[in-house]
């Protein structure tokens, strides 16, 4: 059976190669080196002058993915005729994409693969720093890691920072998480007596440092909470609710916090309406605080914790988007909404449309609640067919309301009729795809703006608002409309 042996060239010299790798280097028929840009390569050449390097592939092909693909193809083709040993810098099991591809292709061809243990750059760096690599450490690849992979509570080692362009990319990610003043260590030739250990700030990473294939970046854990880490809020909440925490925070429960959650949500909406993105960022944080607050209380009571909250919403988003996560289908927005409602009904075991309508929270604002009822009923097929039918319904409800008022019916009947009238107006807005809540809020704001101008005009003429007759008030109202229209035109300019 054909066989490929994969070994490590050591981190900086042939002395770091294992005895078994060195022995097989002498005995194996064909020797391949991923690159000769490595300190032990020259010594390997002295032992095996017939060894073959793939450095030319880096010049020949456009990207690393293609280089590694071609390297693995070349070795597989040769392994079908010869015993092969493939040597890579450091260890074969750290940041070696060519090895990963080679193993996959060998399995497909039924070629046996043996990977030999070797001294890695991880051993070398931690030896240079005289630290225990097993103590809360995390290894990241400079070419592939994401900002969310960073962890201020762990020792981080970032590999493959072999030129200034990669260092700049790493710097941007570290800036996003740590800020410019975080101390980092650039280590070159780790594990060697001549190892270089350069302590700099993140902001200095792409300045006056000559990176090469022997460069790594090392970061120590932070003692303080990293304010930019999305996991830190859970730690802050635990401290606030802990033994030596804040008395106000410790006194809260789910009931006492309800009003704050509602208030914060309305403040988010207000920031959106004002297009104030600085305020929106702050208000979203306040809403997030309420979520973590409730999750922390639930955790203390043994019901659930913030991880359960994350799991629940992730699971919901995946299961309610089968057209994305299962079979790829390009659904229109309305089709997505219909599918969402159907999946939701099945999840909650709702056997009828009425059950799904009863599940709509009654604490919603009245216009929103009415719209949700109508929308769900409409999606089930209970809806008007045309605008004319809605117009007729509004006329009917208007006439019934007027008749009720003229008949001087009791307040309960008046309330019922005006409710019917409002419900029909919400239906019209829904049919037109207009949010009735937003529409009424917009009109209310328009009234406030005009009223403010009317009051200014009246006061400038020596009138109190309450002293204006209807005719005078109407004149001021029309004048206010013109003033505000001119103001909007000027703002657009």
N, C-alpha and C positions, 0 to 999 in steps of 0.2 A: 504493500500500500504506500502511495506517495505521501511524503511528510515534509512539512515546513517547520523549522525551529525559529522562533523569534526571540531575540535577546536585546539587552540594553548595553550601550557603549559606555555607560557610566556618565557622571555629570560633567566632569571637567578633565579627567585623565583616565588612561587605561587601568590605573590602579583601582578604580571604582567598579570595574567589571568583576563579576563573580567568577570563582574558580571554574565552575561548570561551563559558563559562557566562554571563558578563555580556552578551555580544553576543546570544546566543540568548534571553536574558531579555527583550531589547528586541524581538526579531523574532517569537517564537513566539505563536501565536494564543491559547492558553489556558495560564495559569500556576497551578499548585497548590502550596501550601506544606503540608508535613505539620503544622507548628506555627508560630505566631507568637511563641512563648515562646523567642525567640532574638534576640540583639543586632542581627543584620543584617536581621531581618524588617521593621523600621520603614523602613530605607533602601530595601529592595526594594519596599515599598508606595509609596514616593515615585516610584519608577521605573514600577511597574506597579500603580496603585491598583485595577485590576480583578482582581488575583490573589485566589485563593480558598484559605482556610485550613480545615484539618480539626480545629481545636481543639474544636469542638462535639461531635465524635465521642467524645472522651475522657470527656465528661460523659454522653453518651447511652448508651454501651455498657458492659457490666459488667467486661470485662477487656481487656488489651492485644491479645491474640490476636484478639478480635472486632473491636476498633478497626482493626487493620491489615488484617483481612480485608475490612471494609467500605470502607476507603480504597482498596484495590486494585480492588474491584468498581466503585466510583464512577469511578475513572480509566479503567478498561478500557471502561466504557460510553461515556464522553465521547470516548475516543480513536477510536472507530469513526466519529465525525463531525468531529472537530477535530484539529489538530496540538497535541500536549500537551507541556508541560514540567512535570516534578514535581521540586520542590526539597526537600531534607532537610537538617537541621543537619549541619555537618561534611562528611563524605564519604559518598557513597552506598554505599560498599562496606565500611563499618565499623559493625557493630551496628545494621543497618537491616533489621528483619524485614519492614517494609512493602515495601521494594524487592525482597526475595527473593520474596515472594508475587506482587508485580506482574509480575516477570519470568516466573514460572511460568505465570500466567494469560495473559499476552501471547503466550507460545509456543503455548498451546492455541488461542488465537483467531487465530493467524497474524499478530500485530501485531509490527512491528519495534521493537526497544528499543536505544537507545544510552545507555550510562552514561559520563558525562564525568568525567575525573580531577578531583580536588579536594583542597584542603588538609584533612586530617583532624585529629581531636583527638590522634591519635598523633603527628603532626608537631608540633602545638602543645605537647604535654606534653614531648616530648623536646627541643624547642627551649628551653623554659623551664628544664629540668633540665640543658641543655647536655651531653647524652649522645648516643651513637651508637645509634640504634634498631635497627640491624642486628646489634649485638653481643650475641648470646645473650639476646634479649628474647622475652617471651611475652605475648600479649594475651588477656585473659579478660573475659567478660561477667558483670557482677555478678548478673544475673538468672538465669544458667544454669550457671555454673561449679560444679564439684564439688571437694571437698577433694583428691581424687586428681589434679586438674589442677595443683595447686600444685607448684612446683619451687624448692627453696632455692638451686639453682645458677644460676638465671636471674633477670634483671631482669623484674619482673612489672608490668603495667599493667592495672588493673581498671577497666573503663568502666561507665557508666550507674549510678553511685552517686549518684542524684539526690534521695534523701531519707533521713531518719534510720532509717526502717524497713529499707530496703535496706542501709544502713550497718551496722545491727545484725546482719543476716543474714550479711553479709560478715565482720564481726568474729567471729562464732561459728565460721565455717569457718577463718579465720586462726588463731584460738585453738587449734583442734583440731590444727593443723599446726605453728605456730610458737611458741605460748605467748603470754602477755600482754605480755612485755617487748620483743618484736620491734618495731623502729622502722619506721613506715610514713609515707608522705608523702601528705597530702591536697592536691591541686592544683585550684584553681578559676581559671577563665578562662585556661587555659594558652595560651601564645603571645602574650598581650597584655602591654603594659608594666605594667598593673596586676594581673598574675597574682599569686594568693595561694599561697604554698608553706608548708604547715603540717606540721612534723615532730612526730609524736606516737607513742605506743605503741599496739599493737593493743588493749590494755585500755582505752584512752582514746577509741577511735574513735566511740562513740555518746554522748560527753559534750561538750556546749557547742560543737558545730560545726554551722553552718547549711549543710547540703548543698543543692545545687540541680542543675539540668540541665547545669551546666558543671563538675561535680565528677568527679574521677577519683582513684583510689588507686594509688600508685606504691611498689614495694618493691625494694630493692637485693638482690643475691645475698648469701648468707651465706658467710663465710670458713670457718667451722667446719662439721663434719658435722651435718646436721639429724638428731637421734636418732629423730625420729618419722616420718621418710621411709622407706618400705619398701625403697627402693633403696639406702639408706646402708650396709646390712650387707655388700653386695658390695664397697663401697669399703673398709670396715673390714677385711674378709678379705684384700683385695689388699695392704693395708698390712702386715698381720700376716705374710703370706707373702712380702712383697717383700724387696728387698736389705737394707734396714735394719730388717727385721721381727723378730719374736720367734723365737728359736732353737727353742723347743719346737714352735710352730706350723709352722715350716718343716721340721721333722723328720718330720711326720706324713704318712701315705699312707692309701689306702683301707683296707688291711688293719688298720693300727694303730687306725683310728677306729671299726671295727665295734662293739667292745664299748661305746663311748660312746653310739653311736646307740641301741643296745638299752637301755642303762641310762636314757637320757633318756626314751625311750618309756615305760618302766615307771614313771618318776617322774611323767609326765603322768597315767598311769592312776591312780596313788596319789592325786594331787591331786584327780582327778575323784571317786574313792571317798570322799575326805575332805570333798568339797564345799568345798574351799579354793580360791576363785577367784583370790585373790592369788597363791597358789603355782602355780595352773594357768597363769596369764598368764606367770609366770617360766619354767615348765617348757616351755611351748610355744615360748618364745624359745630355750631350749636346744636343742630339736629343730630349730628353724629354722636355728640356727647350724650344726648338723651337716650339714644339706642344703646350705647355702652353702659349707661347708668342702669337702665332696666335689665340688661343682660347680666350685669354684676350682681344686682339684687337677686335675680333668679338663680344665679350660680350659688350664692350664699344660702339660698333656701333649698338647693338641691334639685331644682327643676330643669335648668339648662344653662349653658354658658355661651359666650360670644362665638365659640367655634361651632356650636350647634346652629346659631343664627346664620353664620356663613355657609354652613353645609346646607341648611334648608333653602336659602335663596338660590344657591348655586344649582341645587338639584331641581328646584322649580323652574329656573330659567332654561335648563337643559331639556327637561321632560316636556316643557310647553313650547319648545321650538324644535320639534322632530324634523322639520324641513331644513334645519341647519345642522343638527347634531347626528341625525340618522341618515335619511335620504335627502340629498341636496335638491331642493325645489325652490324656484324663484316665485314666491307667493306675493301677491299685492297686499298692501297694508290692511285692507278690509278683510281679506281672506285670512290673514294672520290673526286678526282680532276674533273672527268667527271660530278658528281652530283653537285659539287660546280658551275661549269660553267653553267649548265642547270638552276639551281636556280637563279644564277646571271642574266642570260638573261631574265628570267621571271620577276624578280624584276625591272629591268631597262626597261621592255617593249620592248625588242629587238625582232623584228619579223623575222629577217633573220641573217644568219651567218655574212654577210657583215657588218651589223650594229654593231655586237659585235667586229669585227675586227677594224672598224673605231673608236671604243671607246678606243682602246689601246692608252695610252699616247704617242704622237709623240716626247716628250722630252726625252724619254728613250734613253740610249746609243744604237747606231745603231745595234750592234750584239744582244743585248737583245730584241730590237724592232723586228728584223727579226725572232728571235727564238719564240717570243710570237705570231707573225702572223702565222708562220708555225704550231705551236702547236695547236692553236685554229682551224685553217683550217683542220689540221689532225684529231682532235677530232670530227669534223663534217663529216669526211669520205673522205676528199680531201687530199690524201697522197700517197706516194709510197708504193708498196707492198713488195719490197725487197731491199737489199743492192745493188744488181747488177744494178737495175734501177737508183739508186743514183750515182753509179760509172759512168754509161753511161752519166748521166746528167752532171757530173763534167767534163768528157772528152769533151763533146759537148761544154760546156761553156769555157773550156780552149782553145780549138781549135778556137772558135769564137773570143776570146780575142787576141790570137796570130795573127790570120788573120787580125784583126782590126789594130793591131800595125804595121804589115808588110805593110798594105795598107796605113799607115800613115794618118788614118782618123782623123777628128777634135777631140778636147778634149772632147766635149760633148759625142761623140760616144765611146771614150775610157773609159770615166767615167761610161757610161751605161754598157759596157761589163765587166769591172772589178767589178762593182756592182753585175751583174748576177753571176759572178764567185764566189764572196764572199758569196752571198746568197745560192748558192749550197753547199758550204763548211759548212755553218751554218746548213743546212739541214742534212748533213751527221753527224755532231756532235750531233744534236738533236736525230737522229735515233739511235745513239750509246749511248744515254742518257749521253752525255758529255756536260757540260756547255761551250759553245764556248767563252763566255766572260772570264771565268776563265782560259780556255785553252790558249787563246791568252795572257792574263795577265801573266800566269805562264811562257810562252815562252819568253815574253818580259823581265821578271825578270831574267830568265836564261841567256838571251843575255847580260843584264846589268852586271851580276856577271862575266861572261866570259870576257866581254870587259874590265872590271876593272882590271882583272888579266893580260890580254894582254898588257894593258897600263903600268902596273907596270913592267912587263918583258921587254918591249921595252925601257922604261926609264932607267931601271937598266943596259941595254946594250948601253945606250947613244943615243937611237933613239926617235924622236918625232913620234907620231901616223901618222901624215899627211905625214911623209917622208917614210913610209913603202910601199914597193911594194907588189903586191898581193901574191907573193910566200912567202915573209918573214912574212906577216900578217897571212897567212894560217898556217905557222909553229908555230907561237906564239899561234894561236887559238887552235890548237891541243894540245899543251903543257898546255894551260889553262884548257882544258877539263879534262886532266889527273890530274892536281893539285886539281881541284874542286872535282873530284871523290874520290881522296884519303882523302880529307878533310871531305867529307860526311861519308866515312867509319870510320874515327877516331871519328866523333861525335856520330855515332851509338854505338861505343864501350863504 
